Amino acid sequence: MLAQILLEARALHLDRVMLVCAADNPASAKTIEHNGGVLEEAGQPDHSSVLRYWIQLSS
């Protein structure tokens, strides 16, 4: 499903997209990383740990 969303983002000519997931959700983190996600930072907005990823869409 994420791969399809990234195709749609490319069709919209987006250069990159940001994705976040809960730090305690390794399945989501693995999916994001498998699709090219690069971890930017682990943050704590609203007192919950999240992982913030960027995926570069254009070269």
TAFENTA-V839914 format. One record per pair of residues at least 6 apart in sequence whose C-alpha atoms are under 7 Angstrom apart, sorted by the first residue. I is the first residue (numbers start at 1). J is the second residue. Records with the same first field share a line. If there is no record, write none. Layout:
I=J + J
//
This chain:
3=35
10=57
14=57
15=56 + 57 + 58
16=54 + 55 + 56 + 57
17=54 + 55 + 56
18=53 + 54 + 55
19=52 + 53 + 54
20=50 + 51 + 52 + 53
21=28 + 29 + 50 + 51 + 52
22=49 + 50 + 51
23=49 + 50 + 51
36=55
37=53 + 54 + 55
38=53 + 54 + 55
39=52 + 53 + 54
40=52 + 53 + 54
41=51 + 52
42=49 + 50 + 51 + 52
43=49 + 50 + 51
44=50
//
